[in-house]
């Protein structure tokens, strides 16, 4: 048995530090269930009070009384641009370079297909083998559509060296979805540019967490998720970034009417809208987008850098408080040990990861499991406090030391893991 | 001045017929604003009470308390399939042939691109010149991605004759978005099959209105809209149909994880899900989809054929009640004069269509305008009653006879027309 009193940080000290932290009052914006310590904000952000109110208003105050008039009176037609404009400063982009539309997968397809058309003489798309699977699937699908294109897949450390004059496009995630390790967004974007290739970043696991400056990095394109740190709700619309220098030449392969320069003129031929608006395709899901737009209230006035710094403090605290228990029970840290190389979550491998995560959830500590053996604990900086981390570490020790996770009910697989 | 008393149908008679109509009680499912006669259900269906309750439940009863657990506990992961299963009987499809995902534009892209891969030796995509513009834009975008493909655009009447052994795919709308004229879905699907081509139907303007039997017609693929007659809310997810005989060979070009056979195994390579589930791409917008799923309550137990029959009764009544006024004021009927050739809306051309529609909206009759000169009045059979049609005809006469539409305020263009 491990001795919790030897951990070094006390609950009282955590509470004092929480009280002093200027980000702590923002946690009141969440409608969190009682008793739950939610360490899964990297997968689905919790409900915000502003999103709850906005969806109710959109349904009962707009769709109900205005019906079709809502497109003008409630400015639904401007909602994607207004949402994109709130995301733009979080990623170091101008509003005109940012669109809010569709899903990450669909946006990745549009940008990757459009990027290949900007580099017609190059036939290689480069990605890392540890890439988030759906990004790989989308590129595989694109390669079937364009049999002249070759997917070159390399380990993360070999990305820079694998760039060559044949490379049309580099696709990479800012944070590894498994380990949380951050990629060198700036260095890789510039290395891609140096060989004449374009860079396309998946910011799903860092937007709303890390300070991202796409334009300073010289990145060409990006996609990102609306439902993780941005708290837009399950399946919230995604976003896409297209650097201004590509606006003149870029064509969206999914040339739907919402990306047309004049959608309500019902012209026979497609003319792209200006800027990143051309990345839109069909009619956007207004109810889901209203939730995302409202949740972006969270980031108004938050100092750049404060979010990731707090998240790293929390993950380091958790790591320290659980270190002896984790070692004693066969956990291996899969994330970088140095906090400054990490995004917002901490990952461990354990051969019994699945039932352990289920037992932790039953004990009120919600992390998640990724096949085959990965356990992730997320430290969404606006959601989680130091005192919660302290309590989560206690519960972690209790679950492991008492071996409650061996109860067979925790091994029963659910649809979503 | 026209004489309303000469119209032949009285308001009292309309009210009596409304009372006798078994579909009338269904109108109580809508939360319609008072005083408004809503003739725009072909553009955006009104809020249903079940959608309003479902969205509230999804936000406050699921996302709030369950957060990530909602994917299993509230079965968000099964929501697209459950929604598709409710749409399938409305289009003559099996649930396994139907998917609910993304927008009409994105689904059209997936199916058209996938269809071309099923007919690799054929290079022509055939469509009508009066096709809904976004469908044309999407096909133009696909042709840019596949420069070997030729778009062949012909007048509606020449579609059948233009099919030839070079044709890979016929793309057509079941109802013309301008005139409401219905295409011969069965005859054209069979004519396409006879030359070895595939057929892809846009059912946006008929789903939830007409009796559609895609399998009896021999259609190969279809897409359709969730926010018109299905009342799924602004920008509701769309649906897609893929006939069972194509399930083995069809690959979704936008190969996102939700269309993977085992999305939560996080495998490196893409394996398509069984059946139409492979048409999914990214994570679906759950809040918007919950509204669509709930509004489909409307169609439970409604006899096939009853909806379009009632809609045609209403449009014919409107046409008769307004005929003399319309003629006197220079309206031309753009829809087929024979009700049995029409879908759910009636269209007129008028050089002053824009201000006339605005003046009618101000008078409580909501129709819509499509550039350059088209006025559409929709008769969503569950939303509109005979007595409302009678009153709408009165207001139409008042607006035209008093020329209120000449007020310059009605000519001021809004973003969405």
Interface residues (C-beta under 8 A of the other chain):
Chain A: X31 X32 X33 X36 X38 X40 X43 X44 X46 X47 X51 X52 X55 X56 X59 X60 X63 X64 X65 X66 X67 X68 X69 X70 X71 X72 X75 X76 X77 X78 X102 X103 X104 X105 X106 X109 X113 X117 X129 X133 X134 X136 X137 X138 X140 X141 X142 X144 X145 X146 X227 X233 X234 X235 X236 X237 X238 X251 X252 X253 X254 X255 X256 X257 X258 X260 X264 X265 X266 X267 X268 X269 X270 X281 X282 X283 X284 X285 X286 X287 X288 X289 X291 X361 X366 X368 X370 X371 X414 X415 X416 X417
Chain B: X31 X32 X33 X36 X38 X40 X43 X44 X46 X47 X51 X52 X55 X56 X59 X60 X63 X64 X65 X66 X67 X68 X69 X70 X71 X72 X75 X76 X77 X78 X102 X103 X104 X105 X106 X109 X113 X117 X129 X133 X134 X136 X137 X138 X140 X141 X142 X144 X145 X146 X227 X233 X234 X235 X236 X237 X238 X251 X252 X253 X254 X255 X256 X257 X258 X260 X264 X265 X266 X267 X268 X269 X270 X281 X282 X283 X284 X285 X286 X287 X288 X289 X291 X361 X366 X368 X370 X371 X414 X415 X416 X417
